[in-house]
Amino acid sequence: MSKETEKQRWQRNFADLLQELRVAQTGVQILFAFLLTLPFSNGFTRTSGFQKDVYIVALLAAAASAALIISPVAFHRALFRQGRKPELVRYAHRMASGGLAFMLVSMVSAVLLVTDFVLHRSFALVLSALTAVWFLTFWAVLPFIRRGWGDDDIDDDDDDPDVLPGD
C-alpha cells in the first residue's frame, strides 16, 4: 500500500471537512427556517418579553452559525487554484468549529423558547440546561476524551488541520 502525498492528504482533509459541513449546514438551515417563520405564526403574539429576547438570541445565533458554516465555500472560491489547500483546510476547520458553537447556542435557545412557552419557566430552564449538557457531551466532551484512544501506530496528524506535515 502506498503512502499518500502531502497534497493528497490536504485534498482528503478538505473533502472530509466538506462532508461534515454539509451535515451541519442542513441542520442549521432547517433551524434558521423554523426561526424565521415563527414570528408569523398566530401564537407568537402571546410570547412574553423574555421569550422574545430568547427568540432573538436563537435567531441571531442561527444566522451566525449559517454564515460560519457556509463561509468555507466563499473562501474556497477566493482561493481557487492558488495552491493554498492547507490554509483553506485550517480556515474551514476554525469556521466549522465556530459555526457549531453558534448552532449550540441557537438550539438551546430554541428549546428554551418553546419549553418556556408551554411549561413553567423553572422547568424550561432545567430542560434547556440539560439540552446544553447533552449537546456538549456529544459535541465536545466525548470527542475530547476519545481523542487519545486508538492504535499508537495510526498517524492522525492529518485529521488535525492545525498540524502541518513535518511539524
C-alpha positions in Angstrom: 0.0 0.0 0.0 1.4 3.4 -1.0 1.5 6.4 1.3 -0.5 9.4 0.2 1.4 12.6 -0.7 1.0 15.8 1.2 -1.2 17.2 -1.5 -3.4 14.1 -1.4 -3.7 14.4 2.4 -4.8 18.0 2.2 -7.2 17.1 -0.6 -8.7 14.3 1.5 -8.9 16.5 4.6 -10.8 19.1 2.6 -13.2 16.6 1.2 -13.8 15.2 4.7 -14.4 18.6 6.1 -16.9 19.4 3.2 -18.9 16.3 4.0 -19.1 17.4 7.7 -20.1 20.9 6.7 -22.9 19.5 4.5 -24.5 17.8 7.5 -24.1 20.8 9.8 -25.4 23.2 7.1 -28.6 21.3 6.6 -29.3 21.3 10.3 -28.7 25.0 10.8 -30.7 25.9 7.7 -33.7 23.9 9.0 -33.4 25.6 12.4 -33.0 29.0 10.8 -36.0 28.5 8.6 -38.1 27.5 11.6 -37.0 30.6 13.5 -37.6 32.9 10.5 -41.2 31.7 10.2 -42.0 31.7 14.0 -43.0 35.4 14.3 -45.6 35.0 11.6 -47.4 32.2 13.4 -50.6 33.0 15.4 -49.2 32.1 18.8 -46.2 34.3 18.6 -48.2 37.3 19.8 -48.7 35.6 23.1 -45.0 35.4 23.9 -43.5 37.3 26.8 -40.7 39.8 26.6 -38.3 37.1 27.9 -39.4 34.7 25.2 -38.9 37.4 22.5 -35.4 38.1 23.8 -34.6 34.3 23.8 -36.0 34.2 20.2 -33.7 37.0 19.1 -30.7 35.2 20.6 -31.7 31.9 18.8 -32.3 33.7 15.5 -29.0 35.6 15.6 -27.0 32.6 16.7 -28.6 30.5 13.8 -27.7 33.3 11.4 -24.1 33.4 12.7 -23.9 29.6 12.5 -25.1 29.6 8.9 -22.6 32.3 8.0 -19.6 30.5 9.6 -20.6 27.0 8.2 -21.1 28.4 4.7 -18.0 30.6 4.7 -15.5 27.9 3.6 -17.3 27.9 0.3 -16.7 31.6 -0.3 -13.1 31.2 0.9 -12.6 28.3 -1.5 -13.9 30.4 -4.4 -11.5 33.2 -3.5 -8.5 30.8 -3.3 -9.5 28.5 -6.1 -6.5 27.1 -7.9 -3.9 29.1 -5.9 -2.4 26.0 -4.2 -3.5 27.1 -0.8 -5.4 24.0 0.3 -3.6 23.8 3.7 -4.7 27.3 4.5 -8.2 26.6 3.3 -8.5 23.5 5.5 -7.3 25.3 8.6 -9.7 28.2 8.0 -12.6 25.9 7.3 -11.9 23.9 10.4 -12.0 27.1 12.5 -15.2 28.3 10.9 -16.9 25.0 11.3 -16.0 24.9 14.9 -17.3 28.4 15.4 -20.5 27.5 13.4 -21.1 24.5 15.7 -20.7 26.7 18.8 -23.3 29.2 17.5 -25.5 26.3 16.4 -25.4 25.0 20.0 -26.5 28.4 21.3 -29.3 28.6 18.8 -30.6 25.1 19.5 -30.5 25.5 23.3 -32.2 28.9 22.9 -34.9 27.4 20.7 -35.5 24.7 23.2 -35.7 27.4 26.0 -38.1 29.4 23.9 -40.5 26.5 23.2 -40.4 25.0 26.6 -40.8 28.4 28.3 -43.9 28.9 26.1 -45.6 25.7 27.1 -44.1 25.0 30.6 -43.3 26.8 33.8 -40.1 28.8 33.5 -38.1 26.9 36.1 -38.8 23.6 34.3 -38.0 25.2 31.0 -34.6 26.4 32.3 -33.8 22.9 33.7 -34.7 21.2 30.4 -32.7 23.8 28.4 -29.6 23.3 30.7 -30.0 19.5 30.2 -30.2 20.1 26.5 -26.9 22.1 26.6 -25.2 19.4 28.6 -26.5 16.7 26.2 -25.1 18.6 23.2 -21.8 19.4 24.9 -21.4 15.8 25.9 -21.6 14.6 22.3 -20.0 17.5 20.5 -17.2 18.3 22.9 -16.6 16.0 25.9 -16.7 12.6 24.2 -14.6 13.7 21.2 -12.1 15.2 23.6 -12.0 12.1 25.8 -11.7 9.8 22.8 -9.0 11.9 21.2 -6.2 9.9 22.7 -7.7 6.5 22.2 -6.8 4.1 19.5 -3.7 2.5 18.0 -0.5 4.2 18.6 0.7 3.4 15.1 -2.0 5.4 13.4 -0.8 8.8 12.3 -3.8 11.1 12.8 -2.0 14.4 12.3 -3.8 14.5 9.0 -7.1 14.9 10.9 -5.8 18.0 12.7 -5.8 20.9 10.3 -3.6 22.9 12.7 -0.8 20.4 12.3 1.2 20.6 9.2 3.0 17.5 7.9 6.6 17.6 9.2 5.7 19.7 12.3 
